[in-house]
Amino acid sequence: MGERRAALKHVFCTNVILLLNLHLGVAAQLCNLDVKIKGGDVILPGNPIPGSILHYVCPDGAYPYPVAWRVCQRDGSWTPLLSDSREHSRLASCNPMTCVQPLEFENGEFYPRKSVYKVGDKIQFSCYSGFRVYGSSFLSCQPNGKWNGSLPICDDDAAFCHNPGIPFGSRKSGKDYNLEGVVTYTCPANLIPSGTLKRVCLSNHQWSGKEPSCESRYSFDTAEDIEEALNNTMLSLLHRQGNTEEKLNVYLLIDASQSVGKDNFQLGVGFLMNLILKMSNYAIQAKYAIVVFASQAKTKLALTEKANQDPKAVINILKELSYSEFEESPGTNTGEALLQVVALINSYKQQQQHLPIPWNQNKHISFIVTDGRSNMGPPPKIVMNEKFADIPMDIYTFGIGNVYKEELVSIASQKKGERHSFMLLNYRELQKIGIVNTDKTLYYKCGIATYHELFRLSRIFNGKATNITEWPWHVRIQIGEHHSCGGTIISPHWIMTAAHCFSMIPPDGDISRRVSVFIGSHLPSGGEHRSVKRVLIHDKYNERAMQRELPGSEFYDYDIAILELHHHLTFGDTKQPVCLPCTKDSAEILKLEGTVWKDWEEFCHKHTAQQILTENGKGIITGFGMVNATAIPTQLQQATIQLKDNSACLEEFVKFHRPFSADTLKTFITKNMLCAGGTGADACKGDSGGPFIVKRSERWIQIGVVSWGVTPICGGGQRNGLYTNVVQMMQWIKSHVYDIDFRANGQVL
């Protein structure tokens, strides 16, 4: 009887097991956990079911080859050890990381010269006599396979354009650095080219296109690299938002192919959700679309759907994405995903035809997160060339693992001063990208504001009304009960303005007690009141210095003053500092921070060479001064002016002060002044002390202070004005202002 029960029990258990197998399906097998990597470790999943992931981990200075992770498949096997070039391996290994070697270096030497540079290796660069190093003199090979610092260049500053340098791993042909000179670059077959390989010296002293590079197939970006680039992207998008008629459409494309794995897919989705939060924190308004792709591409949110404008709703749609819908798809069809974007754009375009907003005012940006190369469907590069030629689209690619870099670089946008293609070691690195920071960190960076447009030459006199959030450094200075001058915030404690604003106050009077500063408003009677602790006027400023040469005249050499506030400012969207030349911030903006300077004076002089600050010669002025012959503005005014040679102002000055000779009058216009103006353009009464600023790398640097006009009439015809040259005043500013970082080499100069 006991044996019979045992037999029945055995039959019952067997039936249960069979039922379980029928329920799960024969293919649902566990994967083998006996997996190794040579020279590293393996992080195994707790439960190796289909869709689970194992990760290969290598020590610093090495990378897993041929893949960084593997996914458990339904047949109980791990995805194959297949490299980006489709080569199979029997065993995974940790390969040593190396950095790209310099093949050529112009006008100098470097040491040591090696065929292979390993992590930790260092190179020193030096220049021949008559040349100096721009960029980093010492470089070190980093664990991510990239050199630290900036590209070293030896230049003598003799040509129209600066020496463009030779990126490591590349060879350059062409040495004509004068106007319209051409240089070309080539990369060897084992490196990935990016940027502009043929560059032309332009009339603004800059090289066309984007600085080229030759990258290793296995180097990768750090989370910090990507975070910085994304912050710059957010700033760029923020600038676009100032025009309320312009629409921004954002396309989120995520790879869900079998090789990605469920956990990695969720990490990629989380990254996109954080990206939306980042844009929301920056107050960037956009419509969103979502495309998920594997062997096929599917649209999960279209531009025509109502939910696409609500960041929370878009995030909820991302949360609900199911990897199981795609996990049986072995392919990666990036080309079809891009075609889905084209279809979304065409559908939205058709819907918008009845609206008064021109279609060309729609801007588009795509973020693509993928683990590898496209292995089916139309080639992505061909889709880009054929379908996106007339679409104003910026494409950012995020390649995870051992990706096919050539493809991702080829479809990413190539814009000067911007990065659009990134490579990460694994999906877990996405969690390290701090893109959910609030925009408060921006308030500690100078020269950042919302959207601006370089309007045609019609400025404050007959100018355009603007908002304080566009120019949050502009302040209104009041002496007594009336508006007197403009000024700019240059640090938490200091305001910069013109010295002549205080000429009507008796020398023996307490200037600071009669001066008030109003901050954070575009209205001529608004703003937050701040009291002034002291007023410092340049010690060489003397309005009456030229009375002998020209009786009754006023002399505006060294026309600058700085005001120290009683209490420091807390920066926000309506009050932020402008950037000044010859500071750590300007070195960062102008990419001068890696250069070793003999002293601060040499560093500051570089800010004036080859129009490095002025680039195309255009800048913006803002103010509350007269808008025509009789009217004062009801709102802050802005407009564009063109920088000119000082001789243009002298010529106009002579014309309005006959019979005095040019020799007599030329002493009134000094090296401490900048001449600028244009047709119908002029500053006027009440604008004095305001800023003349230029835009570089999405930041604003003040190069001038509104000072005086060469004619007694504002605006009308071709009018020029004089502005205090801020670069020439920086030594004096540096001697008094204590809360600006004047470092260029990483130490106080």
FENBELRA-V557879 format. One record per run of one state. SS is the DSSP state (2 for helix, 1 for strand, 0 for the rest). FROM is the first residue (numbers start at 1). TO is the last residue. If there is no record, write none. Layout:
ss:SS from:FROM to:TO
ss:SS from:FROM to:TO
This chain:
ss:0 from:1 to:1
ss:2 from:2 to:24
ss:0 from:25 to:36
ss:1 from:37 to:38
ss:0 from:39 to:39
ss:1 from:40 to:43
ss:0 from:44 to:52
ss:1 from:53 to:58
ss:0 from:59 to:61
ss:1 from:62 to:65
ss:0 from:66 to:68
ss:1 from:69 to:72
ss:0 from:73 to:77
ss:1 from:78 to:78
ss:0 from:79 to:81
ss:1 from:82 to:82
ss:0 from:83 to:87
ss:1 from:88 to:88
ss:0 from:89 to:91
ss:1 from:92 to:96
ss:0 from:97 to:97
ss:1 from:98 to:99
ss:0 from:100 to:107
ss:1 from:108 to:111
ss:0 from:112 to:116
ss:1 from:117 to:118
ss:0 from:119 to:121
ss:1 from:122 to:127
ss:0 from:128 to:131
ss:1 from:132 to:134
ss:0 from:135 to:137
ss:1 from:138 to:141
ss:0 from:142 to:146
ss:1 from:147 to:147
ss:0 from:148 to:152
ss:1 from:153 to:155
ss:0 from:156 to:169
ss:1 from:170 to:173
ss:0 from:174 to:181
ss:1 from:182 to:187
ss:0 from:188 to:191
ss:1 from:192 to:194
ss:0 from:195 to:197
ss:1 from:198 to:201
ss:0 from:202 to:206
ss:1 from:207 to:207
ss:0 from:208 to:212
ss:1 from:213 to:215
ss:0 from:216 to:222
ss:2 from:223 to:240
ss:0 from:241 to:246
ss:1 from:247 to:255
ss:0 from:256 to:261
ss:2 from:262 to:281
ss:0 from:282 to:286
ss:1 from:287 to:293
ss:0 from:294 to:296
ss:1 from:297 to:301
ss:0 from:302 to:305
ss:2 from:306 to:309
ss:0 from:310 to:310
ss:2 from:311 to:319
ss:0 from:320 to:322
ss:2 from:323 to:325
ss:0 from:326 to:333
ss:2 from:334 to:351
ss:0 from:352 to:358
ss:2 from:359 to:361
ss:1 from:362 to:370
ss:0 from:371 to:379
ss:2 from:380 to:387
ss:0 from:388 to:392
ss:1 from:393 to:400
ss:0 from:401 to:404
ss:2 from:405 to:411
ss:0 from:412 to:420
ss:1 from:421 to:424
ss:0 from:425 to:426
ss:2 from:427 to:432
ss:0 from:433 to:438
ss:2 from:439 to:444
ss:0 from:445 to:463
ss:1 from:464 to:465
ss:0 from:466 to:473
ss:1 from:474 to:479
ss:0 from:480 to:481
ss:1 from:482 to:489
ss:0 from:490 to:493
ss:1 from:494 to:497
ss:0 from:498 to:498
ss:2 from:499 to:502
ss:0 from:503 to:510
ss:2 from:511 to:514
ss:1 from:515 to:519
ss:0 from:520 to:527
ss:1 from:528 to:537
ss:0 from:538 to:560
ss:1 from:561 to:565
ss:0 from:566 to:571
ss:1 from:572 to:572
ss:0 from:573 to:574
ss:1 from:575 to:575
ss:0 from:576 to:578
ss:1 from:579 to:580
ss:0 from:581 to:583
ss:2 from:584 to:589
ss:0 from:590 to:599
ss:2 from:600 to:606
ss:0 from:607 to:608
ss:2 from:609 to:611
ss:0 from:612 to:617
ss:1 from:618 to:623
ss:0 from:624 to:625
ss:1 from:626 to:626
ss:0 from:627 to:631
ss:1 from:632 to:632
ss:0 from:633 to:636
ss:1 from:637 to:644
ss:0 from:645 to:645
ss:2 from:646 to:655
ss:0 from:656 to:661
ss:2 from:662 to:668
ss:0 from:669 to:672
ss:1 from:673 to:679
ss:0 from:680 to:680
ss:1 from:681 to:681
ss:0 from:682 to:690
ss:1 from:691 to:696
ss:0 from:697 to:698
ss:1 from:699 to:709
ss:0 from:710 to:717
ss:1 from:718 to:725
ss:2 from:726 to:736
ss:0 from:737 to:749
